[in-house]
Amino acid sequence: MTLVLLTLDYMRATLSIAMLGYASYKDLKTREIHDYVWLFPAAGGAVLGVYELIMGTLSLADIILSVGFMAILSGVLWHLQLFGEADLIAFLALSIIHPRPPSFRFIGYPPLLFSFTLIANSALSGLLAAFYTLASNLSLSTSVSLFEAHPEASKITKLGLMFTGQYMALDDIRGPPFEYPLEIRGELVLRPDIWDDDKANKEFRILREKGRGRAWVSATLPYIVVLFVGYLVSVLYGDIMFTVMAYLSR
């Protein structure tokens, strides 16, 4: 039975890696991902789930807990506009593919609820992306004054932008859906408005008309790529947060 479960988990991991790998590629290239990228792997995961229900190695409660937890938490994050619709669907698809923690031999602490581990590890992966953005901005600051156009901005705003934005040359800015302005009506903001492309293009046009050479824009790494990294960590390593907590409690 253990070998059967392990085989099923390898099949699930293959589905997930193929899904997230292709989605990451499309997100980087076009920022557009068709629904079938999520639907077909999720359908395959559902078939594996039904097979396990028949075998008795998975209960309906496991599926409800996995999908329900992911639907509620990711739905709240989507409602707060912390990520887009594709990210929400990706999380839901993964919760269907992995209705229980994989039976792999983890390096770190094994996931108790895979949906929670996936979200937590993806959040930590996002922090790594933020530190990469910080390093990039610090490198640029050796040759360019990052806040030359906004010397009045608060220290908190400047610090936040160092982690979340990029000070790009306007000639290099492609605009939506790749970059969104973090300068709105002459003021610096920490969160881009990714829901209104016309507004974003208008702000970029205003900046160009003012003769600006550079502008602050949103960091361009799409969240699907961050999620892919978080997933790989979850299946290869385990739960980072619980691993750290277990280490600190010794």
N, C-alpha and C positions, 0 to 999 in steps of 0.2 A: 504493500500500500504506500509506503514511504517513497518508493521509486516512482509510482504513478503520480503522486502529488508533486514530486520534484519535476517530473516531465511536464506536467501541466503548468507549473510555475515558469519553466523555461519557455514554454509556448507563449505564456502571458508576457514575459519580458521581451520576447522577440516581437510580438505585436506592438508593445508600447514603444520600444526603441525605434522600430520602423516608422511608426506614426509620428513620434516626436522629432525624429531625425529629419524626415521629409518636411514636416510642418516648420521646423526651424529654418531649413533651407529656403522654403517659400516665404517665410516671414522676413528673413534677411534680404531677399531679393525683391519682393513685391509688396510685402505687408498685407497680402491677401491670401487667405487660406479657405478653400472650399469645404463645405460641411462634410463631404464624403471622406475627407481625410480623418475625421473623427468617427463618423458613423460606421464605416466598415470594420475598423478594429474593435469598436465598442460592441458591434454585433457579434464578432468572433469571441470577445470576452464573455458576452452573455451566453453563448453556446457552451463555453467551457464551464460557466457557472451552473447552467442547467444540468450538465453532465455530473458535476460534483454533488448537486442536490440529489440526483438519482442514486449516486454512490453512497450518500450519507456522510460525506466528508465536509459538507458545507450546509449551513442552515439558512432558512429564509431570513432569520434575524440578523445573520452576518451580513447579508446583502443589504438589508434595510439600514443597518447601522452604518455601513461603509458609504453607500450612496446618499443616505439621508444627511449624515454629518458633512459630507463634501458639498452637497447641494446647499445646505444652510450657510456654512461658512463662506464658501466661494461666492454664493449669491449675495451675501452681505458685502463682501469686498467689491464685487461688481457694482452693487447699488451705490457704494461710496465712491465709485469711479476710480478705484485703485488699479484696476486692469480692465481689459476689454472683453467683449463677448466671446471671442475665440478662446481666450484664456479660461473663461468660465466653462465652456464646452469641453476644453481639453481636460480640466480637472474632473469633470463628471465622467468623461470617457474612461479616464484612468481608474476611477472608483468602481466602474463596472467591470473593467478588465481585471482589477485586483480587489475582489470583495473580501479577501482575508490577507494577512501578512504572508509573503512568500516563505517557503520552507528552506531558504538558502542558509548557508553557514556564514553569518555576518561577522565582519571584523569588529564592529562596535556593538552597541546595545540593539537587540532585535526590536523591530517595530511592534508595538502593542496594537495600535490601530493604524493601518497603512495609510489611510487618508490623512490622518493627523501628521504622521511622519513626513509625508510628501509635501504638505503645505509648509511645515516647519523648516524642512531642509531647503525648500525652494526659497523661502524668505531669507535664509542664511546665504544662499547662493546669490540672491539679490544684493546682499550686503557686500559680498566680494566684488560684484560689478560696480557698486558705488565707490569702493576703494580704488578700483581701477580707474574710474572717472576722476577721482581726486588726484591720483598720480599723474594722469594725463594733463589735468589743469595746472598742477604744480610745475610740470615740465614746460608748459606753454608760458607760465608766468615769468620765466627767466628771460623771455624776449619780448613779451607783450604785457601791457598794463591791463589786467583783466576787467577792472571796474572803472576805467577811464571815463566812460559815459555816465556812470552812476556813482559818483563819489559820496553821495548822500545816503546811499543804501545802508541799512543797519548791518551790524556785524553778524547777526543771526542769519539774515538773508544771504549775505555773502558766503558764509560758511555752508549754508544749505545748498547753494548753487555749485559750490566746489564739489559736492558729492553727487548732485543730480543733473547738472547741466554741462554744456560745452560752449565755449566762446569761439564760435566758428566764423570764418570769413564768409561774408554774404554771398560771394561768388560761388562758394562751395556748397551752399545750402540748397538742397533739393526741394524742401518744403514738404507738406503733407503728402503721403502718410509716413514719411521718413523722419522729418524733423518738425517740431512745433515751437513757436516762439515762447520764450520766457520773459519777454519784454512786451507788456501790454499797456497801450496808451502811455508810453514813456515810463512805466513803472516795472521794476523787477518782480517776478512772481516765482514761487517755488514749484507750482504744479501747472503743467501745460493743459490747455483745453483741447483734448484730442477728439472732441465730438463735433467740432465746427471747423471744417477745412477752409471754408470761405473766409471766416474771420481770421484764421491763421495766415492765409495768403495776403489778406489786406494788411495785417501787421507787418509782414515782411516787405510789402510794397512801400509802406510808410517809412520803414527804416532805410530802404534804398533811396527814397526820395530825399531823405534827410542827409544823404551822403555818407552814411555810416559804412565803415569798412568791415566791421565785425558785429555780431550780435549773440546774445545768450539764447541757446535753444535746448530743447530736451535732449538728454542722453539718448543715443540712437539704438542701443541694444534692446531688441524686442523681448518681451517677457517670456515668450515661448522658449527662447534659447535658455533663459534662466531656469524655467521649469524643467527643461531637458536635463540640465546639469543637476538640479535638485532630485530628479528621478534617478539618475545614474548613481548619485550618492546614496539614495534610499535603498536601492537593490544591491549595491556592492558593499556599502559600509554599514548602513543601518540608521538608527535615529541619533543624530549628532547631539541634540539637546539632552536626551536621556543619558547618553554616553558621558557627557560632561558632568551631569548631575550625579551619576553613579561614581565617577572618579572623585568628585569633590566630597562625597559623603563617606569616603573611606577613612 
